[in-house]
Amino acid sequence: DGEYTISSATLKVAEEFANRLKKNIKKLEKWAAREGIEAYRIYDADLPNYNAAIDRYGSYIVIQEYAAPGSVDARVAHRRMLDIIQVVVAVTGVRGDHVIVKVRERKKGDSQYEKLNETKHTMLVKEYDASLIVNLWDYLDTGLFLDHREVRRMITRRSAGKSFLNLFAYTGSATVAAAIGGAGETTTVDMSRTYLAWAKDNMMANGFSGKNHQFVQADCLRWLDLPGRKYDLIFCDPPTFSNSKRMEATFDVQRDHAALIAKLAGKLNVGGTLIFSNNNRSFRLDEEAVTSMGFDVTDVSEKTVQEDFKRNKRIHCCFILTKVRDVESPAELAAVDFGSAANMRTRVDYLKEESSGSDSGRSSRGQVRRGRDSGQTAGAGRTGERSEFSGRGRWRDGEGYRGHGSSRRSGEYVRERRMPETPVLTGDEEQPGRGPRLKRRVKSPVGGEGDKE
């Protein structure tokens, strides 16, 4: 391939990266120590030439590089990655074997579900009063969405004495937050057996177990159609898009969110709260439809972005939906087919007609309020696609890239064999359809005999 010479200009840019990283760490280390958190972002594609997300997990550093397009010289991209690694080791003082490097790129078909490694090595990180299990080696994502830290703290503060539902639960960190806050009962629902086992291990690592804390393996959209209890507090963080083979239909959060919220309304007590979030950068909440379901709505998107994500205030959107009344026709809530945009639209139109024909009025209920610190109304000003990490910008004259990525947040589910029935994990007994109960060890929350990724 020929010799590659490092120019003085390249060295200068590397020095700029080092200076930026030092500046970030000086500010964020003090902040993290005050907050009592061990996992946080120290660099978020701040400079166009070094487009990566760099996260600290205790004594470890995870570098997620965005894959460069073919138009960029591979030697240039490789040199910049080496710069990042060398500077990170020098500036942070971490051991070289404590630096984990991943490449985030959009994948298609079966490849997006593959594991990166099979170490099954995990560690605990502190987040306020919680101890959360992360796996830095085996998956593209680590098991903990750092940008949702403030959302989890919000759940803790709202959960005392409440019944809590965590839908699309991933590794259950929100359930841990609710339990720490004093939730009397929790239900954790996810389609992946691997992530559900991880969620149960997360709860056990914090001292929570027993029949008051249930774990349900199910297609979340179909589970909402089942008869069952209502909850006081619900957290729902669906993927931006999913076409998992285990789901009976595709899901698009922009297209289907009104229908999803309509179903969630049927699971929520009057006076209860639904915290609804997603990471679709272009997401716009259907305010009219949602308020017609009996909700007051507050956009807290910017309010839930903490110090380490301030450069990317649109990393997620988040709404607090307070149920002020029941809709008149609860049977209609279960009539939506998520595989049909036309059916979803029909349901939304029904809700709008129902609201306009009532005397309840919008002035006292159903208002979309500004979040206290958000500075915008729900759904305003979000354009473009993004990944969990940065998602801002494109290649700039061949100098830098911020890719979109492909993650669990944007629709990646761990593919596993279809189970013949929905197991509810509440005890140590053998569960129907899944063989002997997985051994629960904090050191090994993922995998397990019979798992198929």
N, C-alpha and C positions, 0 to 999 in steps of 0.2 A: 504493500500500500504506500510505500515511500515514507520518508521521514517527516515528522510533524514538528515544526519549530514553534516554540512559545514566544509570541511577540511581547514587546513592552506594554502594548495596549491591553493585551490579555491579562498580564500581571496586574495592571492598574485596576481593571474591572474586578479581578479576584480580591484585590485589596479593598475595593468598595464593598464587596459582599461581606468580607470579614468585619469591616467597620459597622455595617448595618446589623450584622448578627450580634456583635458585642453590645451595641446600643439597645437592641431588643431584649437581650438577656438581662442587662443591668436593670431595666425597668420591670420586666415580667417576673424575674426571680423574687424580687421583693413583694410584688403583688401576690404571687402564688403562695409564698410563705405566710402572708397575712391571711389569705383565704383558707389555707389548710388544704391545698390541692397538690398532687404530685404529677398529674398528667395535663399538659397544656401545650399550646402551639407557640414556638419561638420564632418562626419565620413563615410567612405566607405569601410566597412569590412576590416579595417586595420589589425586587429588581428584575427588569425584563430579560436580562441575560442569564439569570439563575432562577428558573421557574420550577420551584419545588415547594412542597410543604414539609416543614421540619417540626416534629413534635418531640417533647421530652416526656418520658415515662419513668419517673424515678431516676435511676442511674443509667437508663438506656435512652438512645436517640433513634427515632424512626424518620428516615428521609424518604419521601415519596416524590419521585421525579416524574414529570409529565413527558411521555414519549415524544420525541421530535419527529416531525414529518419527514418524508424522504427527500424533500428539497434542501434540507440542511445537511451539511457535510457531517458524516458520522464521526469524524475525528474531532470536529469542533464540539459536538454534543458530548462525546466521551470525555474530552478535556474538561469541560465545564462540570461534568459529574464528579470527576476526580478533584476538581477545585473545591466543590461543595463538601466532599467527604473529608479532605485534608483540613479545610478551614474549620469544619465542625469539631473535629478531634482536637485541633489546636485551641480553639476558643472555649469550648465547653470543658475540656480536660477529661472527657470520658475515655474509657479504654476503647481501642479500635474494635475489639470483638463485641462491644456493646453498641455498635452502630449498625442498624438494620436498614438496608437500601431496597426499595421496591420501585417498580416502574408502573405508573398508572396509565393505562391506555384502553381505548374502547375495544371490546372484544365481541365476537359474534358467536351464535350457536352454542355448542356445548362447552367451548373453551372458557367462557366467562364464569363457569362454575368450578373450574379446577382449583385445587389447593396449590399454594406455592410450595409448601413443604409438608412434612409429616412429623415434625418434632414433638407435637403435643405438649410442648413446654409452655407453662403459663406463669403469671406472676400477679400479685395484688398491688393495686395503687389506691392511695387514699384520695377521696373526694369529699370534703367536709367530714361528716360523721360516717361515711360509707367506705367499705373496702370492696373494690370491684376487680374482678378477674379480667385480665387482658391476655391475648396471645399475639405477640408481636411478629411471629415468624411464619405461621402457617397459612394465613389468609391475607388478602389485600387490605381489608379492614381489620382492626384490632379487637373488635368486640365492644368498643366504647366510642360513641360519637361525642367528641369533645365539645363541639359547638352547642350541644344541648345541655350543657352543665347547668346553666341558669334555669332552664325549663325543669330539670330534675329538682333543683332547689325550690322552685315554685310549687312543685307537686308535694314535696316534703312539708311545706308551710301550709298547704291546704288540706292535708289528708287526715288530720287527727280525728279519730272516731268514725271515719268514713269507710264505705265500701268502695273498692277501687278496681277498675278494669283497665288492663294494659293490652291494647290491640295492635297487631303487627309488632310484637314485643321485642323481637331480636334477642338480645342476651339478658333482658329483664332488668336493666339498670334503673329504669323508671319505677319498677315494682319495688326494688330495694329502697328507693327514695320514699315511696309511699309508706312502706312498712316502718322505716325509721321515723317518719313523721307521725306514726301512731294509727295508721289505718287498721280498722278492726278485721277486715277481710280483703283479700286480693285475689284477682283472677288474671292469669297471664296467658295470652293466646298467641300462638305463632304456628305457621305451617311446618317449620323445620324441627325435626326431632333433635338435631344437634344443638341448635340454638336454645331450644326449650330446656334441654339438659343443662346447658350453660347457665340459663336463667335460674334454674333451681339451685345450682351450685353457688351462684351469686347470693341467693337468699340465705343459703346455709352458711356461707362465709360470714354473714352478718348476724347470725343467730336466729334466723326465722325459718320455721318449718311447721308441719302439722296441717290439719284439715282446713284451717282458716286461710291457707294459701294454696290455691289450686293452679295447676298448669295444664293447659288444654292444647293438644296438637290438632290443628284444624285449619282449613281454608277460612281465613278470617271473614271474608265476604259471605260465605255460606253459613258460617257459624252465627252470624247476626240474624239469620232467618229462623233459627231454632227458638222455640219457646224457652223462657227462662226468666231469671230474676232481673231486677233493675239495680243500678248502681248510683252512688252519690257523686263519684268523681271518675271520669274516663279520660285516658290519654290515648290518642290515636295519631300515629306517625306513619302513614302509609308510604309505599314506594311511589316515586314519580310515575313509573310505568312498570308493569309486570306482565309477562306472557308465560309464566312458569307452567310447565306441563302438568303440575299437580293441581292447578286452578282450572276451573271449568270454563273460564272466560278470561280475556285480557282485562287489564285494569289500567286506566289512565286517570291520574289524580285530577287533572283539569276537567276532563270530560265527565268524570263520575263522582266528583266530590259531593255534589248536592244530593245525589242518591245515597251515597255512603252516610252523610250526616243525617239524612232522613231516617235511615235504619238505626243509627246511633241514638237518635232522639227516642226511639222506642225502648232503648236500654237504660235511659237516664231518668232518674227521679226529678219531679218538679222541684226547682230550687237547686238542682245539681249543676255541676260544671263539666263541660267537655273542653279539654285542651287539645286543639287540632293543629297539627304542624305538618309540613312537608318541605322538601328542598328543591322544588321546581321554581327556578328563578323567575319564570314568566307567569307564575300562578296568580290568578285573580279569583277571589272569593265571590261566588254568586250571592251577593248580599241580600237581594230581594227574596230569593228562594229560602235562604237560611233563616232570615228573620220571620218568614212566613211559617216556619216550623215551630215558632214559639221561643226563639232564642234572642237574647241581647248579645251583641257581638263587640268585642274589643280587640283591636289589632295590637299585639305586644311584640311584634317581630323584632324591632330594633331594641326594645327593652330587654330581650332575652339573649342578646349578643354580648358576651363578656369581653374583658380587656384584650385577650389574646386573639380575638377575631374582629377587632374594631376596623381593620383594613377591609374587611369583607362583610359589611353589615347586612348583606342579602344572602348570607350563607344558608339561611332558612327563613321560612315565614311561620308565624305562630299566632293563633287566635284563641282567645278565651270566649267560649260560648256558654252563657248562663241560661238555663232553661227556666223561663218564667211562666210557661203554661203548656198544657198538653194540646196536641192537635186533636181535632174532632174525630178523625177517622184513622185510628191506629192500624186497622187492617190494611190500609193503603201503604203503610210504611214498608211492609214486607213484599209488596207487589213489584218492586223494581228488579229488572233483570240487568245485572252489570255488564252482560255481554251485548246489550243493545242500547246504543246511544239514543235511539228513538223512544224506547220505553222509559229511559231515564228522563228524557225531555218531557214526556207526557206527565210524569210524576211531578216534576218541577212546575209545570204549567198548572197542574191541579192545585198545588200548594199556593201559588200566586192568586188563583181565582178564589180559593177559600179565604185567603187573607183579605182580599179586596172586598169580599162580600160580608165581612164581619164588622162588628162595632168596636172591636178592641182598640183600634187606632194605633198608629205608629208613634205618636208623640210620647206616650208613656212607656211603650214596650217595643222591643224589636229594633231599637236604634243601633246603628253602627257608630260606636264612639271611638274617638282617637285614643290610642294608648298614651298613657301619661308622658312617656318619654319617646314615643315612636315617631312623632312628627309627621304621620301620614295616616290616611284612612285605609281600611282593609283593601288589599289587593292593588293598591296604587303603585304605579311606577316600576313594575317588575318586568323586565324584558330580557329575552335571551335565555339560553340553557346554561347549566353549570354543573360542576361536579360537587362532591362533598367538600372539596379542598379549596379551590380558588375560582376557576371558571371565568376569570375576567380577561378579556382581550384575546388576541390572536398572535401569530408570529408578527414581529415588527421588523420588516426588512431583513428577515433571516436572522435576527438577533435574539429573539426570545419567544417562548411559547407558553401559553396557559391552556392546557387541554381540558376537555370535559370529564374524561374518566368514565369508568364503569364500575359501579359499586352496588352493594346491597341497598343503599339509599336510593339508587336510581333503578331498582328493579331486580337486582341479583338475589335470587333465593338459592339456598343450598339444595341441590336436587337429591332426593332420596326416593326410595321405593314407596309406592302408594300403600298406605295402611288400610286394612279392610274396615276399620271403624275408628272413631275419634277417641283416643285414650285421654283420660283425665288422671294426671299423676298427683296423687295425694298421699300415698303411703309407700310401704316397702314391698307390697305384694306384687306378684307378677301381673303385668298389664296385658289386657287382651290385644292381640294383633301385633305385639312388639317383642314377645319373648321375655326372658328374665329381665328384671329391672336393672338398669345400668348402675354400676357402682358409682357412688358419689364421692369423688375426691377433689378437693380444691385444686390439687396440682394437675388434674386432668379433666377439665370440664367439657372438652370437646371430643369428638370421635366416639369410640366405643364399639364393641363388637357388633357387627351387623350394619353399621352406618355405611352409607354409600354416598359419596360426594360427587 
